[in-house]
Amino acid sequence: MLIGIAIGATSVLIGLALITTGQSMCRTTCWIDNVFRSILPESFGFLGNGLPAIVIGVAIIIHTVWSNRKR
């Protein structure tokens, strides 16, 4: 359980680092970044770089907690 939470937390931290630095995960624009930019309003477009990593990290944490809760 701790490994899953650690992986999810690492993904969230990577997403936050991407948002604060303005960098993206790909050298050119990634399709997932473009999807998030198109969903978000224009004023929140800067979140498109790190938001996918944050969403994936939160999903991993929720899945880890949920799957261990059923046992």
C-alpha positions in Angstrom: 0.0 0.0 0.0 2.8 2.4 0.8 4.5 1.8 -2.5 1.3 2.8 -4.4 0.8 5.9 -2.3 4.5 6.9 -2.8 4.2 6.4 -6.6 1.0 8.5 -6.7 2.5 11.2 -4.5 5.6 11.3 -6.8 3.4 11.8 -9.8 1.5 14.6 -8.1 4.8 16.3 -7.2 6.1 16.0 -10.7 2.9 17.6 -12.0 3.2 20.4 -9.5 6.8 21.0 -10.6 5.8 21.1 -14.2 3.1 23.6 -13.5 5.4 25.9 -11.4 8.2 25.8 -13.9 6.1 26.0 -17.1 7.8 23.0 -18.6 6.1 20.1 -20.3 6.8 16.4 -20.2 7.4 16.1 -23.9 9.9 18.0 -26.0 7.1 19.1 -28.2 3.4 19.3 -27.1 1.9 16.0 -26.0 -1.6 15.0 -27.0 -2.7 14.6 -23.4 -1.5 18.2 -22.6 -3.5 19.4 -25.6 -6.6 17.6 -24.4 -6.3 19.2 -21.0 -5.7 22.7 -22.5 -8.7 22.3 -24.7 -10.9 21.3 -21.7 -9.7 24.1 -19.5 -10.7 27.8 -19.9 -8.1 30.0 -21.6 -7.0 31.6 -18.4 -6.1 28.2 -16.9 -4.2 27.0 -20.0 -0.9 27.0 -18.1 -2.2 24.1 -16.0 -2.3 21.8 -19.0 1.4 20.9 -18.6 1.2 19.3 -15.2 -2.4 18.6 -14.7 -2.4 15.1 -16.4 0.4 14.0 -14.0 -1.5 15.3 -11.0 -4.7 13.5 -12.1 -2.9 10.3 -12.7 -1.2 10.5 -9.3 -4.4 11.2 -7.5 -6.0 8.2 -9.4 -3.2 5.9 -8.3 -3.6 7.0 -4.7 -7.4 6.5 -4.7 -7.0 3.1 -6.4 -4.4 2.0 -3.9 -6.5 3.1 -0.9 -9.7 1.7 -2.4 -8.2 -1.7 -3.3 -6.7 -2.2 0.2 -9.9 -1.1 1.8 -11.8 -4.0 0.2 -9.5 -6.6 1.7 
